[in-house]
Amino acid sequence: MDLGALGLAFPEIRGGRKWLGAMTTLQSLASGPSVGALAGRESFGSQGRPRRRDRGMSNSRGRQVMAELYVDSISLTRTLPCLAEPGKIIVVGKPSRALDDVLPYLANLPNVIAYNPQAQALTLRRQPGLITLGRERVSITQVTDTDEGLELLATLAEAINATWQHRHELMAATAPRRAPRPLDIWALLPQSNCRECGEATCMAFAFGLVQGKRKGSECPPLRTEPAFADRRAALEAIF
């Protein structure tokens, strides 16, 4: 499992050890997990919800312990062109279990751009691009192709499971968090510098959003074009 492929950094947990090791920000997928490793294991309980599975792990004494999985998998539902990076795509996935219980713990990652507990939306900065998690939907931007997208979704499922397994060592976030940089917001804009909003550039509009002087709805392409639906939703969750 190469969680570093997500481009996320994981915080320390008590005892002085790193949570899953020191995660460096990687530009590309180095050695991701097997795409099929998380597939084909879904089972359902009496309420029709995916049942949690346990996986055997070894502790420091070599004894077999059981680690609870939060999600069995994240299924790829569609891909979209990544207009911010021509030639790249956005992958959209659906987790096998709603993420509302684990989102408050994921919101402790240092890469958080915004967390809205009321909307159940979390946006994380990765290198490159962004990861947006909702209750029943996730998206990852600036992905090379579908194969890399599948591997990243599998790796994200592993990161979610790792977070859930260590939840007792973390504090759940209950309040909204917002720490966007203008460059993060610019990445969600059309980047066409069309001037329809009245600003000379999309970067100037991004600064206005961060400063609270502008609203996302004041960008006509973002408001009206279906291709920007995911970005519009991410901005609404942030602001």
N, C-alpha and C positions, 0 to 999 in steps of 0.2 A: 504494500500500500504506500503510495507516494502522495501524501496529503500536500506536500509542497507544490505539487503540480497545480493546485488550485490557486496558488499565489496568495495564500493567507498565512498569517502568523498566529500561532497558538500561545496563550498566556501560560505563565508558570502556575502550578498548583502547589498545595502545601507540601512540606517535606523537602523543599529545595529542588525537586526534580522538574524537568520540563514536561508539559503535557504533550505526549506523543513526540517528544524531541523538538529541537529548535527548528521551526519551519522557515526556510528561506523563501523569498519571492522568486519564483522561477518564470522565465520568459516563455517556456514551452514545456509540453508534457515530456518528462524524461523517461520514466518507466512506470506508467500507470498500471492499475490493477486489471486483472482479466475482466473484460466486459461481461462475460457470462458468470462471473463469480457470485453475483448477487441475484441472478435471474433464476426463475423457475422454483423459488422456494416459498412463494406466497400461499398462505392458507387463510381461511376465513372463519371467524367465530360465529356464534349464534346470531349476532347483530349484523352480520355482513361486513364487519370491519376486519382489516388484516390483523391476524393474530401475531403477537410478538414472538420471535424465535430467539433461542439462546444459542450461543456459539461457544465452543470450548476454547479456553485460553489458559496459558500457563502463568502462574505467579512467580515471584522471585525465588521461591523454593522448589520450583519445578512441578508443583502440584497443579492438577487440572482444576480450573475454576470456570464458572459459567458467566458469560458476559451477555447482558440483555441487549438485544437489537431494538432500536426504535423503529427503523424502517427496513423492510426487506430489500427494497429497490426504489429507484426513481426512474420511471419509464419515460422515454423520449416521446413526446406527443407531436411536435412539429419543429421546423426550423424556419428562420426568417433571415433575409439579407441584413447584414450589419452595415447600415448606411454610414456609420461613423468610420468604418474601416472597410473600404471596398475590397471584395474578394473573401472577406470573413463572413461568418454567420452568427446568428443568435440561436442557441438551443433552448427549447422550452420543455420542461419535464413535469410529470405528476408523481409525487411521492405515494408510496403504497399506504401511507397513513398520514392523516392530517398533522401538520407541524406545529399546531398551536401550543402544545405542551413543551416543546423543546426550543421554540423561538426565544423565550426569555433568557435561556442559557447561552444560545448562540449570540445573543446581543452583547455578550461580554467580550467578544473578540475585539482586538485592538483595531481591526480594519473596518469597523462599523462607520458607515456614512450617515445612516439614519435608521432609527427603530421607532415604529409607531405601534404600541401595544393595542390600541383601540382598533386600528385597521389590520392588525396582525401582519405587518409588513416589515421586512428587514432588508436593507441594502448594504452590501459589503464591497469594499474596494479590493480588487485583485490586480495583479500585474501580468497581463494587461486586462483591462476591462472591468466589468462589474458582475456581481452575483446578487440577484434579487430573489428573496424567498417570501412566499406568502403562505397562507394556511394550506392550500392544496395545489400550489404551483411554484415552480422555480424557473429561473432563466439565467443563462450565462452568456455574456457578450464576448465578441471578438474571438470566436472559436474558428480554428482552421478549417475543419470539415466535420461531417457527421460522425466519422470514427472517433475523432478526438472528443467530440461532444458526448458520445456514449461513455467514453472512459472518464471524462470529467464528471458526468452525472453519477457514475458508479463511485468515484472517489468522493464526491460530495455526500453520498449516502454513508460512506465510511466515516466521514468527518462528523456527520450528524449523530451517528451511533456512538462515536468516541465521546462527543459532548454529553450525550445522554448517560453514558456509563460513568462519567466523572461529574455528574450534576451535583452530587452531594458535597463536592469540594469547590463548588462555584456558587455565586450568589445570583439568583434570577433577577433580571432587570424588570422593574415594574413601571418605571417612568420613561417617557419618550427620550430618545437620544438623537441628537442632530449635530454632526460635525462635518458638514460638506465643505469641500474646497471648490472654488470657482471652476477648477479644471474638472472636478467630478461632475458638476452640473453641466458644463460645456459638453461632456461626453454623452449626455442624455439629450442634447439639443440637435436639430437638423444639421448644424454646422455648414449651412449653405450661404450664410451672410446675406440673406435675401433682403434685409432691412424692412420687412413687412411689419415688424414690431416697433419700428422707429429708432432702433439702435443701429449703429454702423456695422457691428459684428455680433455674432452669436456669443463670443466671449464677453462682450460688454453686457449683453442681456443676462449672461450667467452671473456676472458680478451684481447686477441689479436684483436677481433672485436671491442670492446669498445675503444681500444687504436689506432684503425685505421691501425694496422699492418697486419691484415688478412681480407679476404673477405668471405662472406657466400658461394660463389661458390666453395671455397676450401675445403668444407666438402662434400665428395662424396655421402654419404647416403642422406644428405639434398638435394643435387642437383639432384639425380636420382630417389629416391623412391617416388612413388605417395602418400604414406601415409603421407609424410612430406610437401605436397603442401601448406597447410595453413601456416605452420611455415615458409616455404621459402618466401611466399608472405609477411608475417609480417616482416621478417628480411629485405627484400628488401625495404619495406616502411620506416623502421627505418634508414637504412644506404644508 
